């Protein structure tokens, strides 16, 4: 006799059509990997590797996980996960939790294949480093995704923190 768990797994493995409201967000579905550079505050620039996964379940949002590690030895650097939500008006809402103790909501809109997001809200846990604002700009190609992230840690204007170029390695 087949278990209820096995039947559930079988249903989950069936290809699900992306929700039509996803719009351009549907083009992110897959696994992305690549290289980036960054700087924390006034410190020295650093190089990193990145792995990102966008999945969906047929609803108007994407599930997202991201992790980075140092290019010079592989030590873990950062992780974040959350949801990329498609708004009915074509906007995008980004809801993320970072392993560093930061929770953020960013909002934005596609302009062709460019997505610009800005902080709607950001909160930090009691032991986290202070983050007061974030801005992300993504440029999406067929199988290439580039981004730049600006961050503020003092209530001022966000300053350059990261940029990377990722290639899709799986759909």
C-alpha positions in Angstrom: 0.0 0.0 0.0 1.3 3.4 -1.0 1.8 5.9 1.8 0.2 9.3 1.9 3.7 10.8 2.1 4.7 9.0 -1.2 1.6 10.2 -2.9 2.4 13.8 -1.8 5.9 13.5 -3.1 4.6 12.2 -6.4 2.3 15.2 -6.8 5.1 17.6 -5.9 7.4 16.2 -8.6 4.8 16.9 -11.3 5.9 20.0 -13.3 3.9 23.0 -12.1 3.2 25.9 -14.5 4.5 29.2 -13.2 1.7 31.6 -12.1 0.9 34.1 -14.9 1.2 37.0 -12.5 4.9 36.2 -12.1 5.6 38.0 -15.3 9.4 38.6 -15.7 10.1 37.0 -12.3 9.3 33.6 -14.0 12.6 34.1 -16.0 14.5 33.7 -12.8 13.4 30.2 -12.1 16.5 27.9 -11.9 19.9 27.6 -10.3 22.4 30.4 -10.8 26.2 30.5 -9.9 28.9 33.0 -10.4 31.5 35.4 -9.0 31.3 38.7 -7.3 33.2 41.4 -5.5 32.3 43.3 -2.4 33.5 45.6 0.4 32.2 46.0 3.9 32.3 49.6 5.1 35.7 51.1 4.3 37.5 47.7 4.4 39.5 46.0 1.7 37.6 44.7 -1.4 37.0 40.9 -1.4 36.1 38.3 -4.0 33.3 35.7 -3.5 31.5 32.8 -5.2 27.7 32.6 -5.1 25.0 30.0 -5.5 21.3 31.1 -5.9 18.2 29.0 -6.4 14.7 30.3 -7.5 11.9 27.7 -7.3 8.1 28.0 -7.4 5.0 26.1 -6.6 2.5 27.6 -9.0 1.7 30.6 -6.7 2.5 34.2 -7.6 5.9 34.1 -5.8 9.3 32.5 -6.1 11.1 30.8 -3.2 14.7 31.9 -3.0 17.9 30.8 -1.3 21.3 32.3 -1.6 24.7 31.5 -0.2 28.2 32.9 -0.7 31.7 31.9 0.2 35.1 33.5 -0.1 36.9 33.0 -3.4 40.2 32.7 -1.5 39.7 29.5 0.5 36.0 28.8 0.5 35.0 30.1 4.0 31.3 30.8 4.3 30.4 34.5 4.0 26.6 35.0 3.8 23.2 33.3 3.4 19.7 34.7 2.8 16.4 33.1 1.9 12.9 34.2 1.4 10.3 35.1 -1.3 10.1 37.2 -4.4 6.5 38.2 -4.7 4.8 39.4 -7.9 2.3 42.2 -7.3 -0.8 42.5 -9.5 0.4 45.9 -10.9 3.7 44.4 -12.1 5.6 45.4 -9.1 7.9 43.1 -7.0 8.1 42.6 -3.3 11.2 40.9 -1.8 10.8 39.4 1.6 14.2 38.1 3.0 15.8 36.7 6.2 19.6 36.8 6.5 21.6 34.4 8.6 23.3 37.5 10.0 20.1 38.5 11.9 18.6 40.9 9.3 15.0 40.8 8.1 14.1 43.0 5.1 11.3 43.9 2.8 12.2 45.6 -0.5 9.8 46.8 -3.2 10.4 47.7 -6.8 9.4 47.3 -10.4 10.8 45.8 -13.6 11.8 48.2 -16.4 12.2 45.8 -19.2 14.8 43.3 -18.0 16.1 45.6 -15.2 14.6 45.4 -11.6 15.4 48.1 -9.1 14.4 47.4 -5.4 14.6 49.6 -2.4 14.0 49.0 1.3 10.4 49.1 2.5 11.4 47.9 6.0 14.5 46.5 7.6 14.9 45.0 11.1 17.9 43.5 12.9 18.1 41.1 15.7 19.7 42.3 19.0 23.1 40.8 18.1 23.2 41.7 14.4 25.3 44.4 12.8 23.2 47.5 12.1 21.7 47.7 8.6 19.4 50.6 7.9 18.7 50.5 4.2 19.4 48.3 1.1 19.0 48.9 -2.6 19.4 46.2 -5.3 19.5 46.5 -9.1 19.3 43.3 -11.2 19.9 43.0 -15.0 18.5 39.8 -16.4 19.8 38.3 -19.6 18.7 34.9 -21.1 21.0 32.9 -18.9 22.9 35.6 -17.1 22.0 37.7 -14.1 24.0 40.7 -12.9 23.3 42.6 -9.7 24.6 45.5 -7.6 23.7 45.9 -3.9 24.1 49.1 -2.0 23.7 49.1 1.8 23.6 51.7 4.6 24.6 50.8 8.1 24.3 54.2 9.7 21.0 55.7 8.6 22.7 57.5 5.7 22.4 56.8 2.0 23.2 53.3 0.9 26.8 52.8 -0.5 28.1 50.1 -2.8 28.6 46.8 -1.0 28.4 44.0 -3.7 28.2 43.2 -7.3 28.1 39.9 -9.1 27.6 38.1 -12.4 25.7 34.8 -12.3 25.1 32.2 -15.0 22.1 29.9 -15.0 23.4 26.3 -14.5 20.0 24.5 -14.3 16.3 25.3 -15.0 
